[in-house]
Amino acid sequence: MVDSNSNIQGEMAIQLQGFRLTTAQIYYHLPDHPQLLQEFIWQHYDLAPKFPKLYNFLDFWEHKIDGALHSVYVAKKEIISPAESKFVDTEITLQ
């Protein structure tokens, strides 16, 4: 049984090291019907802006998977980030 608390702590430690949740939307040509495109979603913690894990995966894809890559769109999200603060210079009293 996996302790979910230790899993959360592990993910937080990864994020504190600079890793961000990275999602890649990968379009590739179907091997039997190259005129058709298929979509594959890849998601992992990676280091922006070099994305070494994503590039390793794409290198693996090009050498081991038959479907030729068409395009890759990447998004990243900083899950741990400074809180957003806004200062308000108006005070309203309700009675």
KAZIWO-V206492 format. One record per residue. N is the residue number from 0. SS is DSSP state (2 for helix, 1 for strand, 0 for the rest). PSI is psi in degrees with one decimal (* if undefined). Layout:
n:N ss:SS psi:PSI
n:N ss:SS psi:PSI
This chain:
n:0 ss:0 psi:135.1
n:1 ss:0 psi:131.7
n:2 ss:0 psi:115.1
n:3 ss:2 psi:-30.1
n:4 ss:2 psi:-42.6
n:5 ss:2 psi:-32.1
n:6 ss:2 psi:-42.8
n:7 ss:2 psi:-42.4
n:8 ss:2 psi:-37.8
n:9 ss:2 psi:-42.8
n:10 ss:2 psi:-38.9
n:11 ss:2 psi:-40.4
n:12 ss:2 psi:-40.4
n:13 ss:2 psi:-44.6
n:14 ss:2 psi:-35.4
n:15 ss:2 psi:-19.8
n:16 ss:0 psi:0.0
n:17 ss:0 psi:-2.3
n:18 ss:0 psi:143.9
n:19 ss:1 psi:148.7
n:20 ss:1 psi:119.3
n:21 ss:1 psi:131.9
n:22 ss:1 psi:128.9
n:23 ss:1 psi:127.4
n:24 ss:1 psi:108.8
n:25 ss:1 psi:125.0
n:26 ss:1 psi:134.6
n:27 ss:1 psi:157.6
n:28 ss:1 psi:134.9
n:29 ss:0 psi:132.9
n:30 ss:0 psi:-41.0
n:31 ss:0 psi:-20.1
n:32 ss:0 psi:77.3
n:33 ss:0 psi:-16.0
n:34 ss:0 psi:-13.0
n:35 ss:0 psi:143.4
n:36 ss:1 psi:145.0
n:37 ss:1 psi:150.1
n:38 ss:1 psi:140.5
n:39 ss:1 psi:132.4
n:40 ss:1 psi:125.6
n:41 ss:1 psi:133.8
n:42 ss:1 psi:131.0
n:43 ss:1 psi:162.4
n:44 ss:1 psi:130.2
n:45 ss:1 psi:166.9
n:46 ss:0 psi:113.6
n:47 ss:0 psi:149.8
n:48 ss:0 psi:2.7
n:49 ss:0 psi:-24.4
n:50 ss:0 psi:60.4
n:51 ss:2 psi:-37.3
n:52 ss:2 psi:-40.9
n:53 ss:2 psi:-44.9
n:54 ss:2 psi:-36.1
n:55 ss:2 psi:-42.0
n:56 ss:2 psi:-43.7
n:57 ss:2 psi:-35.2
n:58 ss:2 psi:-44.3
n:59 ss:2 psi:-44.9
n:60 ss:2 psi:-49.2
n:61 ss:2 psi:-29.4
n:62 ss:2 psi:-23.7
n:63 ss:2 psi:-16.2
n:64 ss:0 psi:138.6
n:65 ss:0 psi:-30.9
n:66 ss:0 psi:118.6
n:67 ss:0 psi:136.8
n:68 ss:1 psi:139.7
n:69 ss:1 psi:-53.8
n:70 ss:1 psi:157.5
n:71 ss:1 psi:127.2
n:72 ss:1 psi:132.2
n:73 ss:1 psi:137.3
n:74 ss:1 psi:146.4
n:75 ss:1 psi:153.6
n:76 ss:1 psi:125.3
n:77 ss:0 psi:107.5
n:78 ss:0 psi:-40.2
n:79 ss:0 psi:116.1
n:80 ss:0 psi:163.2
n:81 ss:0 psi:147.0
n:82 ss:0 psi:146.1
n:83 ss:0 psi:128.3
n:84 ss:0 psi:141.8
n:85 ss:0 psi:134.4
n:86 ss:0 psi:136.1
n:87 ss:0 psi:132.8
n:88 ss:0 psi:21.0
n:89 ss:0 psi:140.8
n:90 ss:0 psi:130.4
n:91 ss:0 psi:131.5
n:92 ss:0 psi:126.6
n:93 ss:0 psi:135.2
n:94 ss:0 psi:*
